[in-house]
Structure formats: C-alpha cells, structure tokens
Amino acid sequence: MEQSPTSLLTPPWHPERLAARLPYLRRRALLAAATRAFFTSRGYHEVETPYAVPTPGEEVHLRPFRTEALSPSGELRTLFLNTSPEFAMKKLLAGGAGPIFQLARVWRNGEAGDLHAPEFTMLEWYRPGADMESLIAETFSYLCAVLPPTVTCRGVTTDLSRFERLTLAEAFFRHVGADLLATAEDAPALAEAARTTLRPSESWEDLFFRLLLERVEPHLGRAHPTFLTHWPAAQAALARRDPADPRVAERFELFLCGIELANAFVELTDAAEQRARFEADRARRHATTGPDWPMDEELLAALASGLPPCAGIALGFDRLAMIAAGAARIGDVLWLPPPGLTSGLA
C-alpha cells in the first residue's frame, strides 16, 4: 500500500495511523505469546541479558550505537548497544544455564528500509547437545507451531508442509554455475566461473556476497522454507568447521517468503580458534574504520572454561511478524517505528 500525503505528515502514534497498524500489531502480540509457549514447553528458560555492553560483537562491517555509562564516582565508560545477545547467552551456557531463549532488543546502526530497522527484536535460542540436524528440525517445528500452514508476504506465498535444504555449494552450482569450494578465496577464479567481471578492489568475500544476493537468494524460501547450509569456512563466524569437511562450517540461514529470516551455528567451542578468528576480523575492521572496542575476554574465558557442545540460532522476530501478519514493511509491525523509519500504511 502506498503512503498517503497524510501519513507523511502525521506521527505513527496518530489514531488513524495506529488503527491501520493494529491488526498487524495484535498478530505480533499473539506471535510473541506463541513463541514463549513453544520454548517453555520444550524445557527452555527465557533469559534477559544486558543491552549496553563493552563489546557489541566482532562482525567486520559492524556499525553499533555508542553510549556512555556514568559511575557514582563520575567516571565515564564507553559502552555500546548490543547488536546481538549471542556473546552474553554463550556465557550463560558455559555457566550451566541449559536450554535458553531470549526475545532481545538489538541495534544495528545505519540500517533502515522495508526489511531493516536500526532497532529491532531478535529471537535467539541455544540448546546444549544440539547439532545442525536437530536445530533445523526444531526451527521448522517452531515455524509450524506459530504460523498457519500457508503464509503470504510481499507477494510470495510459501507452503509450510515441508522444507527445502540446500548447501551453499549446491546453491552456487544451481544458480550461479560455479564450483564455490573449488574457487574459495580466489576471486578471479570465482568471477570466471560465474561469468562475471570482477569489480575494482572486489575481494573474494565481496564477490561471494554479490553473487549470493543477486543470483542465489532470489530463488530461496519461496514455494517452501529453505535452509541454506554448510557455508564456506571463510564465512564460519562463530560456527565450528564441519568435522567431515573442513572446507565448510556448520552454519545455516533460513529463508521464508523470499526473506532471509535466521542465521544459525553449531557453535565453536574452541577458545583459541575463536580468538584467532576475532583477531583476524578486528584487523580487517580496523583497516577501514580504525580502533573500536575491546575484545570480549570474558566470552573467551567462558569458552575456555568449557562451553558445552551446542547449537544456536538468531531469528529476526520483526520479519517473522511481517510474515505472520502479511505485512509489506517492517514498520507496519512495530508499535512505534524508530525515527526515520515509517510504515507503508496510511
């Protein structure tokens, strides 16, 4: 639905604009209640972790919100609004919390659009002892528990009677015509295999994500939900390498109604390897943005103390609410969209 001139002038709390969003917002509230019921019934405990943290994450292209904490003595300390509760929840896992989930508020600076908000809700859950197979099965069970058998969002209708599972290598062979693993870390070789021109200063990672976005993702999560699994080791992030094939990591993303909905890992539990990955990511980030925040030594200590074998997933709850409600824009399912982010409703 196009925005009317009135919608551009009135605030989102205006009675007419709020009334237009209420059906979507009430569906969101039902979704939250169903989510808590699903995880509680499976033995999970809901947790809450701090939002203002000294280390917001280690993603190379991370752009967090910065803030300050004032101590009673007047000392100022730099903190950041967290981009994910992952680090905090892993510390709880190492402490013996068991299966946990959280509907967490998170922040990503510089993100706004139909599918992005700078402040949003992330559903994350972790289960000790879980592997990729059991996490995929549980994620699909969750979708079936909180959504109707068929959903339609942004013009795409998806049937939840079954799901598609596809490795990154299979997806690139099918939709790009390239052998992804054979050309790993070799940008010219991947560009040649994909029959595309390598752009100036384009790295293998840049090209990988360009091809993923332009040629692969438009085919995913349409007729049925798609689990895109076994990412190249260079994109492992906090996932462990597959013991059966160290070229890939035990990571998957979920697509539904053509929308990227979730990112999941069989978690890396090796503190030394995690430190090495963090240091490599920090070096790349510092080369472009300069020094930023301290390493989360507490997380690394938690891994070293004995993080149990586990798997976890981060799911965009606002996007799931869009799918559940059939909304076209993320602003439609937010009670008060952040400044600069509007809904498409009148």
LUMKEGU-994272 format. One record per residue: x, y, z of N, C-alpha, C in turn. Coordinates in pm, whole numbers, plus 32768, in hexadecimal, padded with zeros to 4 digits. Layout:
// residues N
XYZXYZXYZ;...
END
This chain:
// residues 346
80547F8A80008000800080008058807C8000;803B80DB7FA5808A81547F9E806981B08013;80CD8201803A80B7826180A3806582D6806F;8004830180BD7FB68377809A7FFF83F280CB;7FE1846A8093802084E480C4800B84F78159;7F9584CB818B7F7A84DB821A7FDC8489826D;7FFD840F823E805683B8828B80E183F18297;810884458236818C8481823B819384F5829C;811F852982C3811A859E831A80F6857A83A9;80AA850F83BE807D84EC844480DD84888484;80EF848E850781498431854C810C83A58553;815C833D8569812982B4856980C9829685DB;80C782E98644806882D386B17FE183138695;7FD6835E86297F57839F86087EE883368600;7E72835286397E0882EB863E7DEC82A685B9;7DEA82F1854B7DCC82B384CB7E3C8254849F;7EB7827F84B27F28822A84877F3781B184E3;7F2381C485657F2D815385C17EBC80EF85A6;7E458121858C7DD480C885707DEF807484F4;7E3280AC84917E51806284177EB37FF28431;7F0C800484957F707F9E84B57F417F3A851C;7ED57F5785637EAC7F0385D37E997E7085AE;7E5C7E4E853D7E4F7DBE851C7ED77D788516;7F397DBA84DB7FC07D8184D57FFE7D788560;7FEC7DDF85B080297DE386357FEB7D7C8693;7F697D6586857F297CFE86D77F587C7386AD;7F707C61862B7FA87BE185FE80347BCE8635;80807C3A863D81067C33867880FE7C07870A;809F7C3E875580927C1B87E380707B8787F3;80187B53879D7FF87AC487A280737A708780;80C37A9F8722813D7A5886FC819F7A508770;81AE7ABD87BA82077ABE882E81D87A5B8898;81567A5888B1811F79FB89158134796A88E8;811D794F8868813078C7883481C3789E8838;821B78FD882282AA78E1882882D378B788B4;82A77902891782CA78E089A2828F785889C9;8216783C899C81D877BB89BC82247748897B;8252775C88FF829A76F388B8831A76CE8902;836A7732892583EB7713896383DD76E489F3;837E771C8A3B836776EE8AC4833E765B8AC5;82EA76348A6682BD75A98A60832E75498A40;839B757C8A08840E752889E4847F752F8A4A;846475698ABD84C7756A8B27852975DD8B24;850F76438AD1856576B98ACD853E771A8B3D;85A077698B68858677D68BC485A0785A8B7D;854578B98B8F8559793C8B5385BC798C8BA8;861C79CD8B6586817A1B8BAC867F7AAA8B7A;86BC7B028BC686CE7B8D8B9F875F7BB28BBA;87A17BEB8B58882D7C118B66883B7CA68B4A;88AB7CE48B7588BA7D768B6788B47DA58AD6;887E7E1C8AC588797E598A4088F17EB58A28;89207EFA8A8E89967F4F8A848A0F7EFE8AAF;8A6C7EE68A528ADB7E888A6A8B5F7EC68A3C;8BCF7E988A748C517ECD8A488C7C7E9C89BF;8C4D7E2589958C707DED89138BF07DC488CB;8BC97E0C88608B497DEE881F8B4E7D7887BE;8BC47D47879D8BD27CD9873F8C547CE786F4;8C6C7C8D86948CEA7C9486498CD67C8B85B2;8C5D7CA085818C497C9E84F18C9A7D0D84AF;8CD37CEE843D8D2E7D4C83FB8CE87DCF83D9;8C6C7DC883AA8C267E3F837D8BC57E7483E6;8BDF7E5484628B897E7B84D08B877F1384E2;8B0E7F4A84F88B007FD985148AA17FE9858A;8AD77FE486038A807FEA86798A62807A86A3;8A038086870089E6810587408A40811187BB;8A7E818487CB8AD8819E883B8A9081EE88A8;8AAD81CE89258A75821989958ADD82208A05;8ABA825D8A758B1682698AE68ACE82448B66;8B1882058BC08AE681E68C468B2E82408CAA;8AE282808D018B1A82D88D688B1582928DEE;8B8B827C8E2B8B9082398EAD8B6C829B8F1C;8B49826B8F948B2B82C690048B9E83259025;8C1B82FC90028C8E8352901E8CA783B88FB0;8C5683B08F458C64840F8ED78CB983DD8E65;8CE883628E6C8D3A832A8E018CE483028D8A;8D1083288D118CC883058C978D0482878C59;8CAD822F8C2B8CD881B48BE98C8C81A58B67;8CD2818C8AF98C91817A8A788C4F80F18A71;8BD180F18A498B8780758A328B43807E89A9;8B0E800C897D8ACA800588FC8A467FBB890D;89E17FE388C189657F9688C0897E7F168872;89577EA588AC89817E258872893F7E0D87EB;898B7DCE879389597DA9870F89207D1C870E;89387CD3877A89057C4B878C891F7C23881D;88C87BD2885788E37BA188DF893B7B2388E1;89757B00886E89BC7A8188628A2D7A7188C7;8A847AD688D38AF67AC9892E8AC67AB289BD;8A627AFF89E78A2F7AF38A7089EE7A6B8A88;89A37A3B8A27895D79BC8A3989BF79488A3C;8A2D795189F18A9178E789F68AD578E28A7F;8AE679558ABC8B1E79558B448AC0790B8BA4;8A3E79208B9489DE78D88BE889E278428BCC;89F3781D8B4E89FE778F8B2C8A7877508B70;8AE8779A8B6C8B6177678BAD8B4F775B8C42;8AF877AE8C7B8ADE77A88D0A8A7C773C8D33;8A3F76F98CD089E3768C8CF0895176B08CEB;892C77188C9E88A077448C9A884576DF8C55;887C768A8BFE8829762A8BB687E5766C8B3F;877B762F8B07873876688A9286FB76F18AB5;871D77578A6586EE77DE8A8286C078238A01;866278838A12863978D589A18625796389D2;862279C0897386127A4D899585D17A978920;856F7AEA893F85397B4C88E185807BCF8902;85EF7BE788BE86497C5388E4863A7CCC8889;86477D4088C4864E7DBB887786DF7DCD884A;86F57DE587C8877C7DF6879387807E6F8736;87F97EA0871D880B7F1B86D088777F098667;885C7F3885EC88BD7F38858088BA7FC2853F;8924800E855089278096851E892F80978484;88E980F7844888EF810683B7889280AC836A;883A806283AE87DF800783698750803C836F;8711804B82FD8685807782F6864E8054826D;85D3802682688594800281EA851B7FAC8201;84E47F728197846D7F1F81A484847EA681FC;85007E7181FE85207DF8824C85847E1382BC;85AC7E8F82CD86127EB0833185E47F258388;86017F19840985ED7F888466866A7F9484BA;8691800E84E0870B801C853186FC7FE285BD;86827FD785ED86647F98866E85F97F2E8655;86157EB1867B85B67E46865C85BE7DD886C5;856A7D7386B385647D048712859D7C8686D4;85F87C48871D86377BCC86F1860D7B5B874E;85DB7AF0871485C07A768760863B7A1D8754;867C7A0287C486EF79A787C486D679348824;86FD78BD87FA86F6784C8856876D77EE8840;879377AC88AF8807775388B287E276D68901;880D766388CC87F575E5891288757595891B;88A4757989968918752089A588FA74968969;895D745F8924894E73DB88E8890F73DB885F;88DB744D8832889C745387AE89057453873F;88E2741886CD8936741E865688E6746285E7;891E7468856F88D974AD85048854746A84E2;885373E684E087D8739E84BC876873BE851F;878873B685A0871E73CB860486F3745D8609;875074BB85ED872A754885EF86D2756A8577;86F175328503869A7547848E860F750F84AB;8609749784E48587745A8503853974AF8567;857D74E085CE853875318632850A75B785F9;855D75F285A385367671856584BC7660850E;84B875F484C1844375DC846D83C775C084C3;83D9757785308369755E858C833475E185C6;8390763C85E6836776BE86198314770A85B2;8342770E853582F6775284CD826A771884C0;8261769484C081DF765384B18185766C8529;81C27682859F817376998618813B77268620;8181778985E78156781485F9811D7853857B;8124780D850980F07842848B808577E68452;802C781B83FF7FCB77C583BA8012776D8352;7FCD7708831D800F76AE82BD804376F2823F;80047761821A803077AF81A58038784181CC;80A4788281A680B6791181C580D4795D8146;80AA79DC814480C47A3480D280FA7AB88106;816B7AE280CE81A77B6180F781F07B9D8081;81D97C1C8068821C7C657FFC820D7C1E7F76;81957BE77F6081747BA97EE181A47B1A7ECE;81E17AE07F3582147A567F2C81C479FD7F8B;818E798F7F578142792F7FA8819878B37FBE;81A4788A803C81F97819806081A777B080AA;81B977348083817576C180BE81D276828126;81A1767481A281F2763E820E81DD75A88222;81A9756281BE819774D281CD821B748781CB;828274C581948309748B8193836C74FA817F;83EF74DA81888455753E817084BD750A810F;8506756780D385747549807885F6755C80C4;8655750480AB86D9751080E7874175108078;879C7573807C87F97588800F887D75B78049;88EE757A801F896F75AE804B899476277FF5;89F0767980278A1F76EB7FD78A5D76BC7F56;8AA8764F7F5B8AE7761C7EE18A7C75F37E7B;8A1375AF7EA989A675897E4E896076037E16;894876677E6C890276DF7E408952772B7DD6;89D777357DEA8A29777D7D888A32772F7D06;8A3976AC7D0E8A3D765C7C9389BA766B7C46;894A766B7C8E88C676727C5088A876FB7C16;88C677657C60889977EB7C39890778467C03;898678227C1C89F578747BEC8A46782A7B82;8A4377A37B8A8A9077537B2C8B22774B7B52;8B4177617BD38BCD77627C018BE276F97C6C;8C5D76C57C708C86766A7CDA8CBC76C27D4C;8C6A76DB7DAF8C8B773A7E188D07770F7E66;8D0E76917E8D8D7B76637EE28DFF765A7E95;8DF776397E168E7176317DC58EAD76BB7DAC;8E5B77237DB48E8C77AC7D9C8E9377FD7E1E;8E8B77BB7E908E8C78017F118F0978567F1F;8EF578D37F488F6079347F608FAC795D7EE1;8F7879387E6D8FB7795C7DED8F5179AD7D9D;8F537A307DAD8EEE7A857D6F8EEE7A7D7CD7;8F627A847C938F607A787C008F2479F47BD0;8F4479867C168F0F79047BED8E7878FE7BFF;8E4679357C6D8DB679357C838D70798E7C1C;8DAA7A017BFE8D6E7A5B7B9B8D687A177B12;8DD379D27AEC8DD4798C7A6B8D6B791E7A69;8D6278D07AD58CFF78647ADA8C71789A7AD7;8C5D790F7B138BD7794C7B188BB9799E7A9B;8C1979A77A418C0B79F579C68BE37A8679E6;8C327AC17A3D8C1D7B4D7A618CA27B937A66;8CA17C167A658D1A7C657A6A8D397C8B7AFA;8DB27C737B258DDC7C997BAB8DE97D307BB2;8DA57D6D7C108DA77DFE7C1E8E2A7E2D7C5C;8E507EAB7C468ECD7EDE7C818ECD7ECD7D19;8F397E967D4C8F4D7E817DDD8EE97E1F7E19;8E9F7DD47DC88E3E7D757DFD8E857CF77E2E;8E747CD77EAD8EB17C607EE88E5B7BE67ECB;8E927B717EED8E427AF77EDE8DC37B007F32;8DCF7B327FAC8D5A7B3E80028CF27B9C7FC6;8D207C0D7F908CC47C6B7F508C7A7C297EDD;8CC57BE27E898C887B9F7E158C297B327E43;8C537AE57EA88BFD7A7C7EDE8B757AB47F07;8B757B217F528AF77B5A7F818AA77B9C7F10;8AED7BD37EAC8AA67C0D7E398A5B7B9F7DEE;8A9E7B2F7DD68A5D7AC27D8F89EE7A847DE2;8A057A797E65899F7A427EBE89227A997EBA;89367B1D7EC388C57B797EC6887C7B817E40;88C97B877DD4888C7BA07D5188587B227D0D;889C7AB17D1F88797A3A7CD1883F79C67D21;886379BF7DA28838794C7DF187BB796B7E45;87C379D37E97875779EF7EF586CF7A057EB4;86C67A3F7E3A86417A4F7DFD85F679CC7DE6;863B795A7DEC85FC78D87DD485DA788E7E56;85FD78C57EC885F2787B7F458574789E7F94;854078397FDB84D1784F80368452787E7FF5;8435784B7F8083BE78787F38834E780F7F40;835677A47EF582ED773E7EFD82E877017F89;835E76EA7FC4836976B0804A83DC76F88093;83E276EF811884547726815F84D676E4812F;85427732812A85C476FD81008629770E816F;867076A1819186E276A581EB875F769D8195;87AE77098193882877118143889D76F0819F;88DA767B818B8939764481ED89C9763F81BA;8A25761F82178AB1760381FA8AF4767581AE;8B0B76E181F98B49775881C08BDF774481B2;8C20778781528CB2777C81458CF677A081C9;8D65775F81E68DA9777382658DCB7805827F;8DE4785282148E0478E082258D8E792E825E;8D1578F682538C9D793782878C6878ED8301;8CBF78AC834A8C94785D83BE8C6278B38430;8C9B792D84428C75798584B18C8C793D8536;8C21791F85808C2F78DB86018C06784885F8;8C007813857F8BDD7786856C8C5B77318563;8C4F76B285888CC17658857C8CC9762384ED;8D4075FC84C58D5175BB84448D1275308449;8CE2750483D78CA7747F83CD8D15741683DC;8D0E73BF84418D77735984518D87730083D6;8D1B72F083898D22729A83138D5B72E28299;8D5B7369829A8D8E73B682298DB7743F825B;8E35745282818E6174D182BC8E5C7547825C;8E3A753181DF8E2A75A181818DAD75F181A0;8D5275B781EE8CD375FA820B8CBA75FD82A1;8C61765882CA8C3C766683568BAC76378369;8B8F760B83E38B0875DD84048AB076578426;8A8B769A83BE8A3B771583C689C9770B8363;89557741838588E9774A8323889D77CC8332;885F77F682C48800786482C58779782F8299;870F787182C98686784982AA864478B68258;85FE788D81ED85B478EA8198852278BF8193;84CA792281A1843A790881A183F3797C815C;8398795E8100835779C580AE83BF7A1B8066;842D79DD804084977A247FFA84E77A818052;84D57A7C80D685167AD78135857D7A898187;85F47AC0819486567A8581F086237A9A827E;86117A2C82C785CD7A33834886287A1283BE;868A79BA83AC86D9798D841F8764796183F4;87C079648454884A793A8442886E78E184B9;88A8786A849F88BD7809850A894677C98500;897B77A1857489FC775F857C89F576E385D4;8A40767B85AE8A70761C86128AE97662864D;8AE4768386CC8B3D76E587068BCD76B48712;8C29770E86F18CB776F587098CD076FC879F;8D10769587D68D2C769188668DC0769D8885;8E1476A8881F8EA576B188308ECC77448843;8EF8776888BC8F1777F388DC8F8C78288889;8FF177D68871906578038825904078218794;8FF077CA87578FC677E386CC8F6B785D86C5;8F12786D87288EB978E187288F0879638736;8F6F7962878C8FC379DA879A900779FC8716;903C799686D3908079AF8653901F79EA85ED;8FA379B885EA8F4179EF858C8F1F7A8085B1;8F0C7A9A86328EEE7B22865D8F607B818637;8FDB7B56864C904D7BAC862D90547BC98597;90377B67854590377B7C84B48FC87BDC848D;8F517BCD84C78EE27C2784A98F007CB584D8;8F3D7CC0854D8F5D7D4585828FC47D8B8529;90267D4284F8908B7D7D84A0904B7DB38421;8FED7D6883E88FA97D95836F8F527E0F838B;8F0D7E0E83FD8EB67E7F841F8F087EFC843D;8F767EEB84878FC97F5E84AB900C7F9C8430;90237F4C83C990607F81835090077FE7830A;8F857FE083248F28803C82E28EEA80A18340;8ED1807A83BE8E8B80D4841A8EDF81008490;8F5680C784A28FAB80EC85128F88809E8590;8FCF80B785FE8FB48070867C8F25808686AB;8EF1802586F28E658030871A8E4D800987AB;8E437F8987CB8E207F5D88518E7B7EEA887C;8E807ECE88FD8ED87E62892D8EA27DD88909;8EFC7D7989008ED67CED88ED8E857CBF8966;8E237C6A894F8DD37C3489BD8E1F7BBF89FC;8E7A7BE28A568ECB7B7B8A978E767B218AF0;8E097B568B238DB17B058B778D727A948B27;8D4C7AB18AA98D157A488A538D7F79DD8A38;8DF97A088A178E6379A789FB8E8379548A77;8E7C79928AEC8E9179468B688E2178E28B7D;8DA679098B598D3578AD8B668D4778358B09;8D75784E8A8D8D8F77DF8A318DFB77838A69;8E6477C08A9E8ED377708AD38EA977208B4D;8E4877538B998E1C770C8C118DC976918BF0;8D96768C8B748D4B76158B4C8CBF76308B1C;8CB276798AAB8C2F76888A6D8C0275FF8A3C;8B8D75D08A658B63754A8A398B47754889A3;8B5874D689628B3074CC88D58A9F74F888C8;8A857552886A89FE758B886089EC75C887D6;897075ED87BA894F7635873F88EE76A48763;88F577118716889E77828733887677CA86B4;880F781C86BF87D77860864B87A678EA8672;87B879498615878479D18625871E79E985B7;86A37A0885DE86347A16857F85F97AA2858C;85E87AE5851B85AF7B6A851B851A7B66853C;84F87B8885B7846D7B7985E484107BDA859B;843E7C51857D83E97CB1853683C87C7F84A9;842B7C43846884107C0A83E383AF7B9583ED;83BC7B448455835D7AD7846782D17B0F847F;82C77B7D84C982457BBE84DF820C7BF2845B;82617C27840582337C50838081F57BDB8335;823B7B6A833882097AF382F181887AC1832F;81827ABE83B381097A8F83F780917AE883D8;80AA7B6B83CE803C7BCA83BA80237BEB8328;80807BC582D180747BEA824480927C7C822B;80E87CB7827C810D7D44826F817A7D548207;817C7DCA81C781DC7DE2815D825D7E21818E;82577E65820082CC7EAD823282DD7E9682C6;835B7E9982F283767E7F837F83357EE983D9;83297F6483A882E97FCC83F882597FB08417;82187F5A83C7818B7F3983DE81777EE4845B;81E07E9C848781D17E4184FA821A7E768576;82407EF68572827F7F3585E6821B7F968625;820A7F8D86A881A97FE486EB81CA807686D2;8248809A86DF8275812286BD82F68114866C;82EB811F85E783648113859583CC817B85C2;844F815585C284B881B485E984B6822F858F;84EC829F85BE84F38318856A853782FA84E5;84FA832D847B8531831783F684FF829983B3;84B6824583FB848181CA83C183E881D183C9;83A681D08356831681DC835382D8815A8322;825A81478345821080D6830D81D28100828A;81A480A0823E816680C081BF80D280D981CA;809E80DA8244801080EB82567FE9817C8261;7F6C819782447F3B8220824D7F37824D82DD;
END
